[in-house]
Amino acid sequence: MRAPIRECAMSLSLASCCVLAPRWPISQDRVAVRSPRLLFRYVDGEGYFAAMAQALEAAEEEIFIADWWLTPSLFLKRPVIHKTDESRLDLILLRKAASYP
């Protein structure tokens, strides 16, 4: 019983010695940093959903939504002032659909 545990522990310690070690300093990366960047980091949902609402409002042609379990009545901007707030996802999508010629 102890032999498989010992073998597993040895293989994990061997794997941890050589995992994800960069071969060159990150400051000398081979890929140039492009500007403007389309990648943003969000710490909480409040900033992400506010940015998503802004991006939906700015959309001119198409809106693609890929989500596993998205609720249409989701409030994208916080704090919610009224229950009929204009920042609900379904209301934003309805406005964008109505503005399409």
N, C-alpha and C positions, 0 to 999 in steps of 0.2 A: 504494500500500500504506500509506503514512504518513497519507494523508488520513482514512481511517476511524478510525485510532488517535487522531488529533488530535481528530476530532469526538467520539469516545467520551470522551476525557479532558475536553473542554470541557463535555459534557453532565453528566458526573459532578461536575465542580467547580460547575456551576450547581445541581445537585440538592443538593449538600452545603451550600450557602448557606442553603437554606430548608427543611431537613428537621427536623421534630419540635421546633420552638421553641415553648414554651408562651406563650400570650398573657397569662396572669396568673400571679402567683406561686403556687407550690404551696400555700403556707400559707393562701391565700385561695381554696381550692378551692370549687367550687360544690356539691359533694356532701358532706353531713355524714358524719362517721365514726360508724359504727354499733357498738354494743357489745352483746353479745359478738361478736367476729369469728370467723368460721369458716375463716379463712385462716392458715396457719402456714408459716413458711419453715424449710426444713431444709437444712443444709449438707452433711450426709453421709447415707448410707443407714442408718446405725445408729439415728439418732434417728427417721427416717421409719418404718422397719420396727417399731420399738418402739411408736410411736404407733399404727401400723396394727394391731398385735396388741392393744393396749389398746382400740381402737375396735371391733375384732371381738368381743372378750370382752364389751364393753358393749352390743352390739347386742341389741335386744329383739324385733324383728319380722322384718326382712329384711336380707339382706346382698347387695349388688350388687358384682360384681367385673368391671371392664373393664380388660383387660390384653392385650397382644399376645402375650406369651410368658411365661406365669407357670408356675413349677415348683411343684407341690404340696408337695414335700419341702423347701421353703425355710424356713430358720430365721429367725424374725422378731426374736428377741431375742438379743443378743450379750453376752457370750461364750457359746458353746455348751458346756455342762458335760458332757452325755452325749448319745450318739447318739439316745436315746429322749426327748430333751428335749420338754417340753410346749409349747414355743413354735413348733413346726413348723406351717406353714399348714394342712396337711391334718388334723392332730390338733385344731387349734383349730376348724376347720369341722366335724369329726366331733362334737366336744363340743357345739357349738352346735346341730347337727342333732338330737343325742340329747336335748338339754334342751327341745326344742320339743314342746309338748303334743300 
